[in-house]
């Protein structure tokens, strides 16, 4: 149990990272700054653009520099360094020199070094983690020095420290792994997809941010030592922790010895602070995982030195250029001033720049790749090469606000009682030719990014919203999969080919749902969007009903066959048309109309995966989903057993079934399921794109959640570049297009890039939602709601706010009126007792017992810091 003194020091450190300095913070900064010579920094700023001054190892990999004595150039020659104290500079190194590539390669082969992606805890930036290759225990990096200037998301190489330097987990709270997730972007964790802002829900499991590493359950090494009995809490310490065992677990620790790839953008948003008598300012990032950065005064506003207070609330973007081995501070340049903190657009732009999202306008070279004569019509010779489906009853089903319509459906009953069902996808490949400027920018962006208020498109809007979008009553080029299906959903035949369609109506999910809910209703023209006169409303209605009927059978067969779906709440917003500010918010409902579209997108993706692998076994771009991490599953199984929950983790299908059978049938069943779903998502790994030629073992191709051997993405080429490659491979496989001009290695490289961009896009989407909800709380709060406890640490607990679907952490030592609190665990089951001070001396204090699934009342209210809000636990009413 950490002492009161320890907790105070932690809070003090966190306060120092705030962007509003106090005299104490200035003194602390001055002490650190004394290590850093301003003359050297100025010299660096004058020379940083001269790459000839850099010292390179001669090997591929991160740049290595040698620190120099004060007053000299920022980088000096090797000869000069050798003359200075045997090759070491006069200033003490804070960070170790990186290994050379040859030693790294040898160490990896011998199993002495490990490669992985760095995850830094956003709540405790001193803590970081790297997944172990065996999948059973994360490696803990304790402190900034151990990270050796690597930033969140970087691909790094770590060396395990000697066992005597491993972390001793002193309390059961240290190994608590079931607390609510705080997103930590990184390619080793996994998030479950709910309905997206615009695209069809054609994937079940997507990039999950890993659980909050305040707990270390992911990295507990399988070693226990007999230790001392728990310390008795000091007198006056309001926090006590009870344990059922005196065992201690060890956490493997390591240090970074090499940075393979700087995945982090090295850009951050934050605030600048004036430093008297210095020719540089200090940039304090909003994200505490990024170091503070010294920036030249010449980058700051002209009057910053004379009027620094005018910029106290101005948000800037800084890019790190260099981080010396002998300094706590990085060095960089201000990129731009965003505007006032707390305003939606400046905050949004900061998020986009931090996550390296290209939101610039498309260049003239890119736009020159598009048709120059508008309005554009399909050439007759192109129509003659395709299957003409323009007279078929084909329609789109999308969110009401969607403008990039990349998939359409058709369904007609055949004389023999079977159905001809088609999935028709925008033929983006017709306009995006391999190797041209448009293809290059699309491959770099890799995905469209969906924010609450707008979309950052992968392709120019002329393509996204016009030429490729399957808008109603207009001829459009498509790639189609057409099946002959029995009423039970059995595939009797299958056809792939390029086609031309004319959508007869643009239906929203609400329109389709109303048709499903009222199968006998005669809909009028006024109740639907404009429809083609060639296809009566009744025909469209019947097609929707037939698709719904088949989709239900397909869905039932999937889950009976062992598929898994973990749904999590998603917050949606209504915005003011003029101001763009959030007027309201609600939990997005995933209904039968969403499921209808999802089933046929899944069917098309699976069919395409098999077609590609049959034709190009060494070149196919597929998507795999590895099974969950065994250690975390075992811990979660033990927790569920002790909570009395009959959850079966033996397979994806068993988990899906038990989640739907265990949690009762009352008004709180859904919140309990949401809490448990959140727990179950944490052991999951990320679904990733890959090239089949790089994996020899076909069993590794499997998609765990879908429980299928082969899967890919074919259905959204307007917004995903992976789908563009799949379209090219599919065209080559049916001899309607040239062979892909990429090698297997190049396909794998692009797949990895798509994985990175997908992870970043998902995180940006989440941050956009958090931003808008923070504004909503500020403008409309305080907001009150029931909440359900999701998990606990020794001094805090996490809740799911039921009305809004958000997750927040409540810290016990910040609760006004709380007299004491006691945390305890029996096995994996956490419990906490809160004692509220007496409001009436005659009545006495109030005790409140908390455990996972406990219902509480909370209030959400805005903090003083921009775009921040807190959940405050309401004092329970004393029982009469």
Secondary structure, 3 states (H helix, E strand, C coil): CCCHHHHHHHHHHHHHCCCCCCHHHHHHHHHHHCCCCHHHHHHHHHHCCCHHHCCCCCCCCCCCCCCCCCCCCCCCCHHHHHHCCCCCCCCCCCCCCCCCHHHHHHHHHHCCEEEEEEEECCCCCCEEEECCCCCCCCEEEECHHHHCCCCCCCEEEEEECCHHHCEEECCHHHHCCCCCCCCCCCCCCEEECCCCCCCCCCCCEEEECCCCCCCCHHHEEEEEEECCCCCCCCCCCCEEEECCCCEEEEECEEEEEEEEECCCCCEEEEEEECCCCCCEEEEEECCCCCCCEEEEHHHCCCCCCCCHHHHCCEEEEEEEEECCCCCCCEEEEEEEEEEECCCHHHHHHHHHHHCCCCCCCCCHHHHCCCCCCCCCCCCHHHHHCCEECCCCCEEEEECCCCCCCCEEEEEEECCCCCEEEEEEEECHHHCCCCCCHHHHHHHHHCECEECCCCEECCCCHHHHHHHCCCCCCCEEEEEEEEEEECCCCCEEEEEEEEEEEECCCEEEHHHHHHHHHCCCCCCCHHHCCCCCCCCCHHHHHHHHHHHHHHHHHHHHHHHHCCCCCCCCCCEEEEECCCCCCEEEEEECCCCHHHHHHHHHHHHHHHHHHHHHHHHCCCCCEEEEECCCCHHHHHHHHHHHHHCCCCCCCCCHHHHHHHHCCCCCCCCCHHHHHHHHHHHHHHCCCCEEEEEHHHCCCHHHHCECCCCECCCCCCCCCCCEHHHHHHHHHHHHHCCCCCCCCCCHHHHHHHHHHHHHHHHHHHHHHHHHHHHHHHHHHHHHCCEEEEEEEEEECCCEEEEEECCCCEEEEEEHHHCCCEEEEEEEEECCEEEEEEEECCCCCCCCCEEEEEECCCEEEEEEEECCCCCCEEEEECCCCCCC
